[in-house]
Amino acid sequence: MNTPRLKKFDARERESSACSETKSSSSSPARHRLGAAAVTEARIPTGGSYRFLNPHFLPQHLQPNRPIQRKITTRFSPPPRSLPQPPPSRSTSGMDKDGDSSDTALHKQEWARTQDVLRSRLVLQDDFEWSLPSTSSDSDKSDAASGELKYIGGVDISFLKEDPSTACASVVVLDAQTLEIVHEESDIVRMQVPYIPGFLAFREAPILLGLLEKMKTNAQHFYPQLLMVDGNGLLHPRGFGLACHLGVLADLPTIGVGKNLHHVDGLNQSEVRRQLEAKENCNKEYISLTGQSGTTWGAVY
């Protein structure tokens, strides 16, 4: 082991120090150096000082008659407060096992409970009073009064590419027989709720409900009897997508038109493709999406 180099210390100071009472200086705190062994500094009353890595390794002939009271620091001492602290780890920064912040996790728990309550109000049987319109050429415009489906609405929200938080929400109503547009309603909105998979309704449903309420004021006559929604219905990880959510709150029959296939009850992309390409389904306009449990979750065209 190499003898530590000494600074500001010579034989005359050593002789003086041997006759003097030595003590450590209270005004010279221990110094820290990150990434290296801690350095301790002690002072001798004569004004000289020595600096070393470990005071116990000081040569015998350089040690004073009375032991110096030294504060020895170790390499494991925490860094001074003035130095930047490392960022907290994921386990201590409020993140759960799914990588969600504590606020997001609480929102998801609350939203899941709300979905459970609303799902209990789902109506899965056709209990509406209207019937599909007749395709005969002698049917007239008075079919709505006779109980036939007259107006079909469609709702969607489109987002600005430059600013995804800005969106245009729209509802368009068609005549069920002629497929002509009879009414349009739209709003430019600022999205306040972030998109979280499985909880799209809490981001979009309040905005779409606002449009439907506006229709009741501005165009009650064209208020839709059936609503097509850009989003999933029953075919959803929790069995309660945007179409179900909106239908329950608006008290309207809805059809969910999803762009993405959720993997539910054994249904996945490869299985649906296999069914579409099956020989027995080639001439069908649509096929039902039936899961492994035997439940029919929807249809694919």
C-alpha positions as CSV (number, residue, x, y, z in Angstrom):
1,M,0.0,0.0,0.0
2,N,1.4,3.4,-1.0
3,T,2.0,5.9,1.8
4,P,-0.3,8.9,1.3
5,R,1.3,12.1,0.2
6,L,1.5,14.8,2.8
7,K,0.8,18.5,2.2
8,K,1.9,21.6,4.2
9,F,3.8,19.5,6.7
10,D,7.5,19.4,7.5
11,A,9.8,18.4,10.3
12,R,9.6,21.7,12.2
13,E,5.8,21.6,12.2
14,R,6.0,18.0,13.4
15,E,8.2,18.9,16.4
16,S,5.8,21.7,17.2
17,S,2.8,19.6,16.9
18,A,4.4,16.9,19.2
19,C,4.5,19.5,22.0
20,S,1.1,21.0,21.4
21,E,-2.3,19.8,22.1
22,T,-3.9,18.6,18.9
23,K,-7.5,18.5,18.0
24,S,-9.5,18.4,14.9
25,S,-10.9,21.6,13.5
26,S,-14.7,21.9,13.8
27,S,-14.7,24.4,10.9
28,S,-13.5,21.8,8.3
29,P,-16.2,19.3,7.6
30,A,-15.5,16.0,5.9
31,R,-15.6,16.3,2.1
32,H,-17.3,13.9,-0.3
33,R,-16.4,12.9,-3.8
34,L,-18.9,10.9,-5.8
35,G,-17.5,7.8,-7.4
36,A,-14.4,7.7,-5.2
37,A,-13.4,7.0,-1.6
38,A,-14.4,9.7,0.8
39,V,-11.7,12.1,1.8
40,T,-11.3,13.3,5.4
41,E,-9.4,16.5,6.3
42,A,-8.0,17.2,9.8
43,R,-6.1,20.2,10.9
44,I,-3.1,20.6,13.3
45,P,-3.0,23.7,15.5
46,T,0.3,25.0,14.0
47,G,-1.5,25.8,10.8
48,G,-0.3,22.8,8.8
49,S,-2.7,20.2,7.6
50,Y,-2.6,16.8,6.1
51,R,-5.0,15.1,3.8
52,F,-5.3,11.4,3.4
53,L,-7.7,8.6,2.4
54,N,-7.8,6.9,5.8
55,P,-6.2,8.5,8.9
56,H,-5.3,5.1,10.3
57,F,-2.8,4.7,7.5
58,L,-0.8,7.7,8.7
59,P,2.9,6.7,9.3
60,Q,3.8,6.3,13.0
61,H,6.5,9.0,13.0
62,L,3.9,11.5,11.7
63,Q,1.3,10.8,14.3
64,P,1.0,13.4,17.2
65,N,1.4,12.5,20.8
66,R,-2.3,12.8,21.4
67,P,-4.7,11.2,19.0
68,I,-6.5,13.6,16.7
69,Q,-10.3,13.5,17.0
70,R,-11.3,12.8,13.4
71,K,-14.6,12.4,11.7
72,I,-14.2,9.5,9.3
73,T,-16.6,9.3,6.4
74,T,-17.1,6.2,4.3
75,R,-17.7,5.7,0.6
76,F,-21.3,4.9,1.4
77,S,-22.2,8.2,2.9
78,P,-25.1,10.0,1.1
79,P,-24.1,12.9,-1.2
80,P,-24.4,16.5,0.0
81,R,-27.8,18.1,-0.4
82,S,-26.4,20.5,-3.0
83,L,-25.7,17.7,-5.4
84,P,-28.5,16.6,-7.8
85,Q,-30.4,13.6,-6.6
86,P,-31.2,10.7,-8.9
87,P,-34.7,10.5,-10.2
88,P,-37.0,8.2,-8.1
89,S,-37.5,4.7,-9.3
90,R,-40.8,3.5,-10.8
91,S,-41.7,1.7,-7.6
92,T,-41.6,4.9,-5.6
93,S,-43.0,7.4,-8.2
94,G,-46.7,6.5,-7.8
95,M,-46.8,3.9,-10.6
96,D,-48.8,0.7,-10.4
97,K,-47.9,-2.6,-12.0
98,D,-49.5,-1.6,-15.3
99,G,-47.4,1.5,-15.5
100,D,-50.3,3.9,-14.7
101,S,-49.9,6.9,-12.4
102,S,-51.8,6.8,-9.1
103,D,-54.3,9.3,-10.4
104,T,-54.9,7.2,-13.6
105,A,-55.3,4.0,-11.6
106,L,-57.9,5.7,-9.3
107,H,-59.8,6.9,-12.4
108,K,-59.8,3.4,-13.9
109,Q,-61.1,1.9,-10.7
110,E,-63.9,4.5,-10.5
111,W,-64.8,4.1,-14.2
112,A,-64.9,0.4,-13.9
113,R,-67.4,0.6,-11.1
114,T,-69.5,3.0,-13.2
115,Q,-69.4,0.6,-16.1
116,D,-70.6,-2.2,-13.9
117,V,-73.6,-0.1,-12.7
118,L,-74.5,1.0,-16.2
119,R,-74.1,-2.5,-17.6
120,S,-76.8,-3.7,-15.3
121,R,-79.2,-1.4,-17.2
122,L,-78.4,-2.8,-20.6
123,V,-81.4,-4.1,-22.7
124,L,-80.3,-6.9,-24.9
125,Q,-83.7,-7.8,-26.4
126,D,-85.5,-5.8,-29.1
127,D,-88.2,-4.0,-27.0
128,F,-88.6,-0.9,-29.2
129,E,-92.0,0.0,-30.7
130,W,-90.9,0.6,-34.2
131,S,-90.3,-1.9,-37.0
132,L,-88.1,-1.9,-40.0
133,P,-89.5,0.2,-42.9
134,S,-91.2,-1.6,-45.7
135,T,-89.3,-1.9,-49.0
136,S,-92.5,-1.7,-51.1
137,S,-92.8,1.3,-53.5
138,D,-96.2,2.3,-52.3
139,S,-94.9,3.2,-48.7
140,D,-95.2,6.9,-47.9
141,K,-93.8,9.4,-45.5
142,S,-96.4,8.6,-42.9
143,D,-94.7,5.4,-42.0
144,A,-93.2,6.9,-38.9
145,A,-96.7,7.5,-37.4
146,S,-97.5,3.8,-38.1
147,G,-94.6,2.6,-36.0
148,E,-91.9,2.1,-38.6
149,L,-88.3,3.2,-38.2
150,K,-88.0,6.6,-39.7
151,Y,-84.7,8.2,-38.6
152,I,-81.3,6.7,-38.1
153,G,-78.5,8.7,-36.5
154,G,-74.8,8.3,-36.7
155,V,-72.2,9.9,-34.3
156,D,-68.5,10.2,-34.5
157,I,-65.6,12.4,-33.3
158,S,-62.7,13.4,-35.5
159,F,-59.5,14.8,-34.2
160,L,-57.2,17.5,-35.5
161,K,-53.9,16.1,-36.7
162,E,-51.9,19.1,-35.6
163,D,-53.6,19.1,-32.1
164,P,-55.2,15.8,-31.0
165,S,-56.9,17.6,-28.1
166,T,-59.1,19.6,-30.5
167,A,-61.9,17.6,-32.2
168,C,-65.1,17.9,-34.2
169,A,-68.0,16.0,-32.8
170,S,-70.9,15.3,-35.2
171,V,-74.3,13.7,-35.4
172,V,-75.9,13.0,-38.8
173,V,-79.5,11.8,-39.2
174,L,-80.7,9.9,-42.3
175,D,-84.1,9.1,-43.5
176,A,-84.3,5.3,-43.0
177,Q,-86.1,4.8,-46.3
178,T,-84.4,7.2,-48.7
179,L,-81.0,7.4,-46.9
180,E,-81.1,11.1,-47.4
181,I,-79.5,13.4,-44.8
182,V,-82.3,15.3,-43.0
183,H,-80.2,16.9,-40.2
184,E,-76.7,17.6,-39.1
185,E,-75.3,18.9,-35.8
186,S,-71.6,19.4,-34.9
187,D,-69.4,21.1,-32.4
188,I,-65.7,21.9,-32.1
189,V,-64.6,20.7,-28.7
190,R,-61.5,20.5,-26.6
191,M,-60.9,17.0,-25.2
192,Q,-60.4,17.1,-21.4
193,V,-60.1,13.4,-20.7
194,P,-57.1,11.4,-22.1
195,Y,-57.7,8.2,-24.0
196,I,-57.4,5.1,-21.9
197,P,-57.9,1.7,-23.5
198,G,-61.2,0.1,-22.4
199,F,-62.6,3.5,-21.2
200,L,-63.2,5.4,-24.4
201,A,-66.8,6.3,-23.3
202,F,-65.6,8.5,-20.5
203,R,-63.7,10.6,-23.1
204,E,-66.3,10.8,-25.8
205,A,-69.8,9.9,-24.4
206,P,-70.3,13.3,-22.6
207,I,-69.6,15.2,-25.8
208,L,-71.9,13.0,-27.9
209,L,-74.7,13.3,-25.3
210,G,-74.4,17.0,-25.5
211,L,-75.0,16.9,-29.3
212,L,-78.1,14.7,-28.8
213,E,-79.4,17.2,-26.2
214,K,-78.9,20.0,-28.6
215,M,-80.9,18.1,-31.2
216,K,-83.8,17.9,-28.8
217,T,-83.8,21.7,-28.7
218,N,-83.0,22.5,-32.3
219,A,-84.5,19.6,-34.3
220,Q,-86.8,17.5,-32.1
221,H,-88.7,16.3,-35.2
222,F,-85.5,14.6,-36.6
223,Y,-84.4,13.0,-33.3
224,P,-83.1,9.5,-34.2
225,Q,-84.8,6.3,-33.1
226,L,-81.7,4.3,-33.7
227,L,-78.1,5.4,-33.2
228,M,-74.9,4.0,-34.9
229,V,-71.8,4.7,-32.9
230,D,-68.2,4.8,-34.0
231,G,-67.0,2.4,-31.3
232,N,-67.6,-1.1,-29.9
233,G,-70.6,-2.3,-28.0
234,L,-70.7,-5.7,-26.4
235,L,-67.5,-6.8,-28.1
236,H,-65.4,-5.1,-25.5
237,P,-62.9,-6.3,-22.8
238,R,-65.5,-5.4,-20.1
239,G,-68.5,-6.1,-22.3
240,F,-69.5,-2.4,-22.2
241,G,-68.1,-0.3,-25.0
242,L,-68.9,3.2,-26.1
243,A,-72.0,2.2,-28.0
244,C,-73.5,0.5,-24.9
245,H,-72.5,3.4,-22.7
246,L,-74.1,6.0,-25.0
247,G,-77.2,3.9,-25.5
248,V,-77.9,3.5,-21.8
249,L,-77.4,7.2,-21.0
250,A,-79.4,8.4,-24.1
251,D,-82.0,5.7,-23.7
252,L,-81.6,4.7,-27.4
253,P,-81.0,1.5,-29.3
254,T,-77.5,1.6,-30.6
255,I,-75.2,-0.3,-33.0
256,G,-71.5,-0.2,-32.3
257,V,-69.4,0.0,-35.5
258,G,-65.8,-0.8,-34.3
259,K,-62.7,-0.3,-36.4
260,N,-60.6,-2.6,-34.2
261,L,-61.4,-6.2,-33.1
262,H,-61.1,-6.7,-29.4
263,H,-59.8,-10.1,-28.5
264,V,-62.7,-11.4,-26.4
265,D,-64.0,-14.9,-25.7
266,G,-61.4,-16.5,-28.1
267,L,-62.1,-14.2,-31.0
268,N,-58.9,-12.8,-32.6
269,Q,-57.8,-11.6,-36.0
270,S,-56.7,-15.0,-37.3
271,E,-59.9,-16.7,-36.1
272,V,-62.2,-14.1,-37.7
273,R,-60.2,-14.2,-41.0
274,R,-60.5,-18.0,-41.0
275,Q,-64.3,-17.7,-40.7
276,L,-64.5,-15.1,-43.4
277,E,-62.5,-17.2,-45.8
278,A,-64.3,-20.4,-45.0
279,K,-66.0,-21.9,-48.1
280,E,-69.5,-22.0,-46.5
281,N,-69.3,-18.3,-45.7
282,C,-68.2,-17.0,-49.1
283,N,-71.6,-16.0,-50.4
284,K,-72.9,-14.6,-47.1
285,E,-73.3,-10.8,-46.7
286,Y,-72.1,-11.1,-43.1
287,I,-71.1,-13.7,-40.5
288,S,-71.8,-13.7,-36.8
289,L,-68.9,-13.3,-34.4
290,T,-69.5,-16.2,-32.0
291,G,-67.0,-16.8,-29.2
292,Q,-65.8,-20.0,-27.6
293,S,-68.5,-19.7,-25.0
294,G,-71.2,-19.8,-27.7
295,T,-72.1,-16.1,-27.1
296,T,-72.7,-14.1,-30.3
297,W,-70.8,-10.8,-29.8
298,G,-71.6,-9.1,-33.1
299,A,-71.2,-9.6,-36.8
300,V,-68.6,-8.9,-39.5
301,Y,-69.3,-7.8,-43.0
